Amino acid sequence: MNKEQMKERYSRQQNIVPAERLAQCKATVIGVGAIGRQVALQLAAMGISWLELVDFDYVEESNLASQGYLEHDLGRPKVQATADLAQQLNREFKVHEVNDRFRRSVDIGNVVFCGVDKIDVRRLIWESVKDRISFFVDGRMSAEVFRILTACDLASRQHYPTTLFTADEAYAGPCTAKTTIYCANLAAGFMITQFAKWLRNLPIDADIQVNLLSMEMNILKGGDDDGKTS
């Protein structure tokens, strides 16, 4: 793709997503389930130049409706299936697949999108990456409620650890009411929105909670919330 084609490709976002700043970002998505898969696809479409996908899981029947995987992906590693679709959206960038659990030794990018489903894993990830990255965002979801936590400055970096409660305190919903594709898509969009604001040096929201059923949204500016959606 030549320069003119590249310019036209991103012409409708050029005043929203700074191309030069985006080019400096290497993005790691940890967990490519419902939220993480959508984050990866949106990053590919918006023009990220380097993307790393980390997940140990394989595509199962239950992932088709809830996570947007394709029928021919059944049995494949999630990182592989997501990487293939991401490169169909954008063949101009590099995708690195890590078909394994997150480990401290993983060579991460400078921005991290966390889409795992266990609070103890989130704690491990945060403790491992907090001193190596510039931007971190964590997406949490249960049925039709999602929470987006962003850490990229002093205040938000201080707030995020206060949300890492113990696994025993996590709310565990019934397995038939945990994930919806529409909630996952919206959560991913909110995560990318925080990333785009950070790219433009705009203030980010450290803690956002949205309830789609009641159509309520709370933007939290401190550590005064005790919501425990895992």
N, C-alpha and C positions, 0 to 999 in steps of 0.2 A: 504494500500500500504506500503510495507516494505522499508527500507532504500535504498537497492540496486535498487528497482524499481523507487523510488523517484530520485535517482542519475541519472539513465538512462533517466528518463522523461525530465530532464532539462539539459542533457549533452551537447546539441548543443548551449546552451546559457550561459554556466557556466562562460566563460571568458568575457562575455558582460554584464550580469545581475548578480551582486554580491548577492548570496543567503543570506548571513548573513545580509547585509544591507536591502535587500528586506523584510526579515522576521521582521524587526523592523518597517515596514511601515503599517499604517492603511489608506486605501484610501477611500475618499468620492468622488463620482461622482454626481455632481448636474446638473440635466437635462439629461435624457436618451433618447433624440431624436436622430437625425441623427448622430451627432458626439459622444455624450455621451454614446450611446448604444455600439458603436464600441470600445470606450475606455474601457468600462466595460468588454467586451468580451476579449479584448487583455490583460487586467490586469489579468483576470481569467486564461487565457492560460499560461501566463508567470510565474504564481505562487504566486500572492499576497495572503496573508494569511487571510486578513480581508478586506471586501469590503462593503461599504454602498452606496445605491442608493437612491437619493432624486428626486422625481418628482410627480406632482399632476395629470398628464395627463393620458388619456386612449387611447388605440390603435384604430385608425380609418383607413378607407380604404386608405386614402392618405398617410398613414405611411408605407404601404407595399413596394412600389417601392422606396420611398425616404429615408426610415429609416431602411429597412431590417427586419421589423417584419414579422412574419409568419401569414398565413391566419387564423389559429386556435387561434391566439392571439387577434383577433378582439374583442373589448369590454373589454378587460382585462386591469388592471393598467399596465402602461409601466414598472414600477419597478418590478412587479411580473413576467411579461413575460421575461424581461431581466435577472432577477435573476435565473429563471428556466433554461434558455439556458446557462448562465454562469456556473451553477452547473453541467450541462451535460458536459461541457468542463473540469471542475475540481471540484470534490466532496470533496477535501481535505481542503477547506477553508470555512469561514463563510460569509454569505451574509445577510446584514441587509436592509430591505426595509422600506422606509419612503414615503408612498403614500400621499404626502402633499406638499404644497409650502415650499420653504426654509424659515426657521425662525431662528432668532438669537439663539434660545434655542436648536437647533439641536446639538446633541453631535457628532461633526465631528472627522475625523481621523487627522493624522498629515500631510497628503498630500491631496490636493484638486484639482480635475479636474472639471473645470467649462464649461458646455455645454449648457447654457441657451441662449435664443434668444432675450433678451431685455437688452439694455444697463443700464437701471435704476436698473434692478435686479442684474446685474453684480456689480454695485456700492454697493448695499446693501450687497451682498455676501462678497466682498473685505473688506468693513468696518467691517464686522462681524467676519471674520476669520483671517485677516492679522496678528494679534498678537498671534494667537493660533496654527499656522502651520509652517512647515519647508519648504514646497514646494507648489507652486500654479501655475497652468497653465490654460489658458483660450483659448478655440477654437472658432473662429468666422468664419462664412461662408455665402457667397451669391452666389448661382449658381455655377460657376466654379472658384471662388476666395476664398481663405481662409487665415486667419491670426492667428498665434499662439503667444501668449504672456505669458512669463514665469517670475515668480517672486520668487526668492529664495536667493538672496543676496542683499547687500545694493543698488547697482546700479540698478538692475532690479526691486527691490521694490520701488525705487524712480521713475522709468520710468513708471511702470504700471498705476498708478493713472492718468498720463497725457493722457492716452488713453480713459479715462472714460468721454467722451463728453456728452452733454445733449441729451435726447431722441429726441428733435426737430431737432438735427443735423444729426441723423442717416439716412443713405440711405435706402429707402424702395423700394425694387424691386417688380415687379409684382408677384402675388402669384403663377403663373405658371412657374416662373424662379427663384426660391429661393434655391432649394435643389436638389442635385444629390447624389446618394449613393456612387459613385466613389470618389467624392470630399470629402464626409464625412469620408470615409475610409482613405484617404490620410491624412486629417487633424488629425484624431485620431492617425495615425501612427507617425506623427510629434510630437504630444503631448507626446506619449509614448517614443519617442526618446529623448526628453528633460529630461524626468524622468529618463531614463536609464543613460544618461550622468551625471545627478545629483547624482545618486547612485554610480557612479564611481569617484565622485569628480572631474569631468571634467568641464570646463567652459561651461555654457549654452548660448544660443542665446536668448536675452531678447525679441526680436520682429522679427518674420518671416512673410513675406507675399508672397503668391504664386498665380499666375494667370495661370491656366491650359490651357486656350484658347490660350494665347500668349506664353505660356511656359517660363514665367519670374518668377524669385524669387529674392526678396530683403530681405537682413538681415540687420535690423536696429539696430544701437548701441546707440541710444539716443532718444530724444523726438522731432526729427525734421520732423516726418511724420504726415500728416494731414488726412490720410485715415480714412474714417468713415463708414466702413462696419459693420453693426450691426448683 
